[in-house]
Amino acid sequence: MTLPPPRALATGPDRVGTTTGPDWVGTAAEALPDDLDQSLLVGRIWDPTVDGPSPVIVRDGEVLDVSHLFPTVRDICELPDPAAVVAELDGPRRGDFGEILANTDATTRDHTRPWLLTPVDLQALKAAGVTFPVSMIERVIEERAGGDLALAADLRRRTIADIGADLHSLAPGSVEAERLKSMLVAEGVWSQYLEVGLGPDAEIFTKGQILSAVGTAVPVGVLAASTWNNPEPEVALIVQSNGRIVGATLANDVNLRDVEGRSALLLPRAKDNNASCALGPLIRLFDNRFGLDRVRELEVRLQVSGVDGFELTAVSEMARMSRDPAALVQQLIGPHHHYPDGAVLMLGTMFAPIQDRDRPGEGFTHKLDDVVRISAPALGTLVNRVRHAEECEPWQFGVRDLMGNLARRGLL
């Protein structure tokens, strides 16, 4: 028996050849929600005229600068009703969204014109793991294989026989989950990943430092030494400092499976590297058309296109999460832990890449210049090209730089 892949896992001809050339970043129609006229969208651009970042809103495909009212996206997201305020905002036009998107690729960028940044700034970058049964089982396999990709195929077959694959209806922390935990402990197949998948406490970790995330149309990074890694297509929630959820965006929680498989204590090494956290293209604020119930029903599509002709597609269904998004936020923030500038919480993925890429039994791993597209109709498409983290543009613009830039512009 093999592990059931995410629904619709298959190869296909879609976008073959788009990993090279200027069109790999896609179009505005792909990047923006399919109901654009009903979406309240917030993002950030780098504005070369002020040599710094500016919060923007996107309305009817036009990018409007609102930095004169809100110096940071954090300021917008902390409003009592961000959606109501953004619906009435106006500001100087900075250009057409499609033009700014097309100028974001650093290899062809005109540095005299604006380009897109990740849509968050001062919010903490957090992520939840093992929130889907399929990914939980894959983490058990990683642990047992010790990061050895070749050993994983046999372990996958044996682990499924021990645990079973269809656990999405089992509520973590429930009596039934505790009963299964006791049975697995007695049989000697317990794992720390099963603990966070079945137990009362979720795995919530720091994905990266404030301001270190990248946006769409730029590279994401995997360590050069890694031989087994993958994208993690996710929905990310925008959470206020009081714990209220006010919006959502797309995320790629890039993961090094060989590193985490050697030891869970190496999670920071596996997860937090240069350009390893991608968010965007934009934040969609919650209003009466789009809210948490819509997020719970989203299908997040992944497409990986390689220069070698390899194609992989998969769909991650949010409805199959074992933990509700609101419950994860309650574990993230509350009397036990405070985030005065709010947080972004990546909700995890059911994507468990087991499709062989090169040799039978060795599964999937990234190759340089893979183009990763993560999309959901209500949130648009996040597009990144895979490079070595050591070769991606270094993260050099930190909190001190941001405050200094805003002060020079008279925005503080």
TAPE-V233649 format. One record per pair of residues at least 24 apart in sequence whose C-alpha atoms are under 6 Angstrom apart, sorted by sequence separation. I is the first residue (numbers start at 1). GAP is how many residues later the second one is. If there is no record, write none. Layout:
I&GAP / I&GAP
This chain:
253&24 / 66&25 / 230&25 / 65&26 / 172&26 / 173&26 / 229&26 / 252&26 / 64&27 / 65&27 / 172&27 / 173&27 / 229&27 / 251&27 / 64&28 / 172&28 / 229&28 / 251&28 / 64&29 / 228&29 / 250&29 / 63&30 / 64&30 / 228&30 / 250&30 / 63&31 / 249&31 / 63&32 / 63&33 / 62&34 / 63&34 / 133&34 / 249&34 / 316&34 / 62&35 / 133&35 / 248&35 / 61&36 / 248&36 / 247&37 / 247&38 / 246&39 / 247&39 / 246&40 / 74&48 / 221&54 / 220&55 / 221&55 / 220&56 / 215&63 / 48&64 / 208&64 / 213&64 / 214&64 / 215&64 / 216&64 / 306&64 / 207&65 / 213&65 / 215&65 / 216&65 / 305&65 / 305&66 / 47&67 / 130&67 / 304&67 / 46&68 / 304&68 / 46&69 / 303&69 / 28&70 / 45&70 / 303&70 / 45&71 / 302&71 / 45&72 / 302&72 / 44&73 / 301&73 / 129&74 / 301&74 / 44&75 / 128&75 / 300&75 / 43&76 / 128&76 / 300&76 / 127&77 / 127&78 / 126&79 / 126&80 / 127&80 / 126&81 / 125&82 / 125&83 / 124&86 / 122&88 / 121&90 / 243&90 / 118&96 / 118&97 / 117&98 / 241&98 / 241&99 / 241&100 / 241&101 / 281&101 / 240&102 / 280&102 / 239&103 / 239&104 / 238&106 / 237&107 / 237&108 / 236&109 / 236&110 / 147&111 / 235&111 / 236&111 / 105&112 / 235&112 / 104&113 / 105&113 / 147&114 / 234&114 / 146&115 / 147&115 / 234&115 / 274&115 / 146&116 / 143&118 / 142&119 / 230&135 / 229&136 / 230&136 / 228&137 / 233&141 / 168&152 / 168&154 / 2&155 / 1&156 / 118&161 / 78&162 / 118&162 / 119&163 / 220&164 / 224&164 / 219&165 / 221&165 / 223&165 / 216&166 / 217&166 / 218&166 / 219&166 / 220&166 / 221&166 / 222&166 / 223&166 / 216&167 / 217&167 / 219&167 / 221&167 / 222&167 / 216&168 / 221&168 / 132&189 / 131&190 / 132&190 / 131&191 / 25&192 / 131&192 / 83&202 / 153&208 / 150&212 / 149&213 / 135&215 / 134&216 / 131&217 / 135&217 / 123&218 / 126&218 / 127&218 / 128&218 / 132&218 / 123&219 / 124&219 / 125&219 / 126&219 / 127&219 / 128&219 / 129&219 / 123&220 / 128&220 / 43&239 / 42&240 / 42&241 / 41&242 / 41&243 / 40&244 / 40&245 / 19&288 / 12&299 / 11&300 / 11&301 / 10&302 / 10&303 / 9&304 / 9&305 / 8&306 / 6&308 / 7&308 / 6&309 / 34&343 / 33&344 / 6&345 / 33&345 / 33&346 / 33&347 / 32&348 / 31&349 / 31&350 / 30&351 / 19&352
